[in-house]
Amino acid sequence: MLTEQQEKEISKLSPDLRDKIMAMFTSPYYLLFQAIDTQIKAFAQDVINKPYTIRGSSENEQSKAEFDSMLKAMDKMESLSDMREKFRLNLNPEELKKIDTILTTADVRKEALNGKKQ
């Protein structure tokens, strides 16, 4: 942890250098949490914006491949959510303040289902 004075001194540096220095004093869990959280949100939003359906035989192979990929991704959502929660539990208090995201697997499922509970 940095002191308030140290943070003040670091804030005077260029943004690029400041980010590199701050990265040395923050846990990797925040970045891991953020990466997984971003991926989960992007996937859920994609499915909300363009629901995938089983395509008829007249549809092209690309549509069928997209549907299969979506099903595979859906199978992984619970493990990704569990991973995200594991990293969230390792965040320090300052990092916890930075996240204003959905925090539970149930919340992720609810968002993926457009606000409906299972």
N, C-alpha and C positions, 0 to 999 in steps of 0.2 A: 504494500500500500504506500502511496505517496502522501506526503504531508500537503497541507493547503499551500504552503510557501513553494514547495516543489512544483505543484500543479500550476501555480501562478507563473513561475519561471518558464515552464514548458509551454504555457499558452502564448508566450512571446515568439515562439519559433514558427517557422513556415508550416503550413498545414501538413505537408508531406512528411517532414521530419518529426513533427509533433505526433502524427499517427504512428510512425515507426517506433518512437520512444514509448508511447502509451501502450503499444502492443506488447512490449516487454514486461509491463506491469499489470497486465490484465490476464485473466485466465483464458485458456483456449476454449473453455466451455461456452463462453458467450458467443464466440464465432460459430462454434458447432451448433449451438442452439439456434442461432440466427439463420444459419444455412438450412437446417432441417425445417425450421418454421417457415421460411420463405418458400421452400419446395412444396411443402404440404399446402400452403395457401395458394400457390400458383396452380397446383394440380386441381384443388377443389374448385377454384374460380373457373378454370378451363372447363371442367365438367358441368358447372352451373351454367356457364355461358353457352356451351354447345354440348348438350347431352348426347351421349353416344347410344345408338340403338343397333340392334342386329340388322344388318343390311340385307336386302333381298338378293336373290341370285343374279339380278340384273346389274347390281352395283359392282364397281371395280374392286380389284384386289387391294388397293390402297385403303379403301373404306374398311374392309375386313381386317386388315393389318392394324389399323388404328383402333378398332374395337377390341381386338385381342390385346393390344398394348395397354389399353385402358383397364381391361380386366386384370391384367398382371399387376398394374400399378395399384389398383384398388386392394388387391390381396396384400400389398406391402404397407398400406396406410397405418394399420394398427402397430406394426413393429416400428415404423418411423415415428409415430406419435409417442410410443413408449421410450424410444431413444431420446426424443426431444425432452420428455419429462425427466429422464435421467440426467441430462445435461443441465436442465433448469434447476434441479435440486443442488447442483454444484456451484451455482452462481453466487457471487458475494452480494451483499445488500445493495451496493451501488449498481451492479449489473441488473439486479432484479428490478430496480426502479426504471431501467432503460426499456424494459420490455412491457409493452402494453398490448399483449397478444392473447390469443386463446391459450389456455394452459392445460386443459385436460383432453383426453381422448374423446370423451363424450361431447365436449364442445366442438372438436374438430368434426366429428360425425354429424353433429347438428348443422354446422356450417356447410358441410358437403351436401347435406340434404336440403339446403336452402331454408334453414330455420325450423325444419320439422324434426321432431324427436322420433327415434326408432320405436 
